[in-house]
């Protein structure tokens, strides 16, 4: 693969994009899991699919060159804002906002795909990821967004940490919880939108949760959990991309299965440590 990597631009674009996604997806996924909002990623990924389908529809039916990446990103951000608005409407049942938006995303996707009479290979790549789907312009856009996300997380780390563990106390302490939460959910939307090229719509939530699930079994603190999540995410992305390339199958599936294997390995190690500890006690 090294020779191909040096020869073909699309492989380098995909690999470097994967490295970036391996950082930002588990990074934000840690806050999502701690806040018990794992289904949020699923909802926004389906809204992003509607945006991608809309972009492909514009190109196929009306010859309007609208990048599916940007249309998916726009739909995802709009979906995140709507979720936040619905959380305010259903104050006592805030989790209801997520399935509402998820259903809307699925419905719009079906409508756009039906109007266009399908998209064949293009849509398949967006659903399950591809090692050849990332262009140079896509990589530049994803790099800028990744930099922006990391900077925001660093600037608002304390606020996000406080909201993740005790939102009520953080609000009473004078933290602008609604504004911070809106920023958080928009960042989540951006991460999901840019990750779809590599992982795919149907699998992107796994990259945001599985590395976190593995790190939770080993970490002794929140910061350590964040770092381990990123490490596991990077391992899954690199192994998944290489495996997907050689087996000629969608990279999303190999990345997710690698993440599951990492989780199983961590659980096995944890169990062995527990047995050894109990036997020596």
C-alpha positions in Angstrom: 0.0 0.0 0.0 3.0 2.3 0.6 3.7 2.6 -3.1 0.1 3.3 -3.9 0.0 5.8 -1.0 2.9 7.8 -2.5 1.4 7.5 -6.0 -2.3 8.3 -5.6 -3.6 11.6 -4.2 -6.9 10.2 -3.1 -5.2 7.7 -0.8 -3.2 10.4 0.9 -6.3 12.6 1.2 -8.3 9.7 2.7 -5.5 8.7 5.1 -4.9 12.2 6.4 -8.6 12.9 6.7 -9.0 9.7 8.6 -6.3 10.8 11.1 -8.2 14.1 11.7 -11.5 12.3 12.1 -9.9 9.8 14.5 -9.1 12.7 16.7 -12.3 14.8 16.6 -14.9 12.1 16.6 -13.8 10.4 19.8 -12.9 13.8 21.3 -16.5 15.0 21.0 -17.9 11.5 21.5 -16.5 11.5 25.1 -18.8 14.4 26.0 -21.7 12.9 24.2 -21.4 9.6 26.0 -20.9 11.2 29.4 -24.0 13.4 28.8 -26.0 10.2 27.8 -26.7 11.6 24.3 -25.4 8.7 22.3 -28.5 8.7 20.1 -27.8 12.3 19.1 -25.1 11.1 16.6 -27.6 8.8 15.0 -30.2 11.5 14.6 -27.8 14.0 13.1 -26.3 11.4 10.8 -29.7 10.7 9.3 -30.3 14.4 8.8 -26.9 14.7 7.2 -28.0 11.9 4.8 -31.0 14.0 3.8 -28.6 16.9 3.1 -26.3 14.7 1.0 -29.3 13.3 -0.9 -30.5 16.9 -1.5 -27.0 17.8 -2.9 -26.9 14.8 -5.2 -30.5 15.5 -6.3 -29.6 19.1 -7.3 -26.7 17.9 -9.3 -28.6 15.0 -11.0 -31.9 16.6 -11.8 -31.2 20.3 -12.1 -27.5 20.3 -13.0 -26.8 22.6 -9.9 -23.3 21.8 -8.7 -23.9 21.6 -4.9 -21.3 19.7 -3.0 -22.9 16.9 -1.0 -20.4 17.5 1.8 -21.5 21.1 2.2 -25.2 20.4 1.8 -24.9 17.6 4.3 -23.1 19.9 6.7 -25.8 22.5 6.3 -28.6 20.1 7.0 -26.8 18.6 10.0 -26.3 22.1 11.6 -29.9 23.0 11.0 -31.0 19.6 12.5 -28.8 20.3 15.6 -30.4 23.7 16.1 -33.9 22.2 15.7 -33.1 19.5 18.3 -32.0 22.3 20.7 -35.3 24.2 20.0 -37.4 21.0 20.6 -35.6 20.3 23.8 -36.9 23.6 25.0 -40.5 22.9 23.8 -40.5 19.4 25.5 -38.8 20.6 28.6 -39.9 17.6 30.7 -39.1 15.1 27.9 -36.1 16.6 26.2 -34.9 13.2 24.8 -38.0 13.2 22.6 -36.4 15.8 20.4 -33.8 13.3 19.1 -36.2 10.7 17.6 -38.3 13.5 16.1 -35.4 14.9 14.1 -34.1 11.4 13.3 -37.5 10.5 11.8 -37.5 13.8 9.8 -34.1 13.1 8.4 -35.1 9.6 7.3 -38.3 10.9 5.7 -36.5 13.6 3.8 -33.8 11.2 2.6 -36.4 8.8 1.2 -38.2 11.6 -0.6 -35.0 13.0 -2.2 -33.7 9.6 -3.2 -37.1 8.7 -4.7 -37.3 11.9 -6.7 -33.8 11.3 -8.1 -34.6 7.6 -8.9 -31.6 6.6 -6.8 -27.9 7.5 -6.9 -26.2 4.2 -7.2 -22.5 4.3 -6.3 -22.4 7.9 -5.0 -25.0 7.2 -2.3 -23.5 3.8 -1.4 -20.2 5.6 -0.7 -21.9 8.1 1.6 -23.8 5.3 3.4 -20.8 3.1 4.2 -17.7 5.2 3.6 -15.0 4.8 1.0 -11.3 5.0 0.7 -11.6 6.9 -2.6 -14.3 9.4 -1.8 -12.1 12.2 -0.3 -11.0 14.9 -2.8 -8.2 17.5 -2.1 -10.8 20.2 -1.5 -12.7 17.9 0.9 -9.6 17.3 2.8 -8.8 21.1 3.1 -12.4 21.7 4.3 -12.3 18.9 6.8 -8.9 20.1 8.1 -10.2 23.6 8.7 -13.3 22.3 10.5 -11.2 19.9 12.6 -8.9 22.8 13.7 -11.9 24.9 14.5 -13.5 22.1 16.6 -10.3 21.4 18.6 -9.8 25.1 19.3 -13.4 25.4 20.6 -13.1 22.3 22.8 -9.9 23.7 24.3 -11.4 27.1 24.9 -14.6 25.8 26.4 -13.3 22.6 28.0 -14.2 23.6 31.6 -17.7 24.7 30.6 -18.3 21.5 28.6 -16.9 19.4 31.5 -19.2 21.1 34.0 -22.3 20.7 31.8 -21.5 17.0 31.1 -21.4 16.0 34.8 -23.9 18.4 36.4 -25.9 20.6 34.1 -28.2 21.9 36.8 -25.3 23.0 39.1 -23.5 24.6 36.2 -26.6 26.6 35.3 -27.0 27.8 38.9 -23.3 28.7 39.0 -24.0 31.3 36.3 -22.8 29.3 33.3 -24.7 30.1 30.1 -25.8 26.5 29.7 -28.1 27.0 26.7 -25.5 28.8 24.6 -22.8 26.3 25.5 -25.1 23.3 24.7 -26.1 24.9 21.4 -22.4 25.3 20.5 -21.8 21.7 21.6 -24.6 20.3 19.5 -23.5 22.3 16.4 -19.9 21.0 16.8 -21.4 17.5 17.0 -23.2 18.1 13.7 -20.0 19.3 12.0 -18.1 16.3 13.2 -20.7 13.9 11.9 -20.9 15.7 8.6 -17.2 15.6 7.9 -16.8 12.0 9.2 -19.3 10.6 6.7 -16.8 10.5 3.8 -14.7 8.0 5.7 -17.1 6.1 8.0 -20.5 6.5 6.3 -23.8 7.8 7.4 -25.0 4.5 9.0 -21.8 3.9 10.9 -20.5 7.3 12.0 -22.1 7.2 15.4 -20.1 4.1 16.2 -16.8 6.0 15.8 -18.0 8.5 18.3 -19.1 6.0 20.9 -17.1 2.7 20.6 -13.7 4.2 21.3 -15.2 6.0 24.3 -16.8 2.7 25.5 -13.4 1.0 25.4 -11.6 3.9 27.2 -14.2 4.0 30.0 -13.0 0.5 31.0 -9.4 1.6 31.5 -9.4 5.3 32.3 -9.0 6.6 35.8 -10.2 10.1 35.0 -12.0 12.2 32.4 -8.9 13.5 30.7 -7.4 10.1 30.5 -10.6 8.8 29.0 -10.5 11.5 26.3 -6.9 10.6 25.5 -7.5 6.9 25.4 -10.6 7.5 23.2 -8.5 9.3 20.7 -5.9 6.6 20.7 -8.4 3.9 20.2 -10.2 6.0 17.5 -6.9 6.5 15.6 -6.1 2.8 15.8 -9.5 1.8 14.5 -9.4 4.3 11.6 -5.9 3.4 10.4 -6.4 -0.4 10.6 -9.9 0.0 9.1 -8.7 2.1 6.2 -5.8 -0.3 5.4 -8.0 -3.3 5.7 -10.8 -1.8 3.6 -8.3 -0.9 0.9 -6.9 -4.4 0.6 -10.2 -6.2 0.9 -11.9 -3.7 -1.4 -14.8 -3.2 0.9 -16.3 0.0 2.4 -14.0 1.5 5.0 -16.8 2.3 7.4 -17.5 -1.4 8.1 -13.8 -2.2 8.7 -13.4 0.8 11.0 -16.4 -0.1 13.1 -15.4 -3.8 13.3 -11.9 -2.8 14.4 -13.5 -0.6 17.1 -15.5 -3.5 18.3 -12.5 -5.7 18.4 -10.6 -3.1 20.5 -13.6 -2.9 22.9 -13.7 -6.7 23.3 -9.9 -6.8 23.8 -10.1 -4.1 26.5 -13.0 -5.9 28.2 -10.9 -9.1 28.2 -7.9 -7.4 29.7 -10.0 -5.7 32.3 -11.6 -9.1 33.2 -8.2 -10.8 33.4 -6.9 -8.0 35.7 -9.9 -8.4 38.0 -9.3 -12.2 38.2 -5.6 -11.8 38.9 -6.4 -9.2 41.6 -9.0 -11.4 43.3 -6.7 -14.4 43.3 -3.8 -12.5 44.9 -6.0 -10.9 47.5 
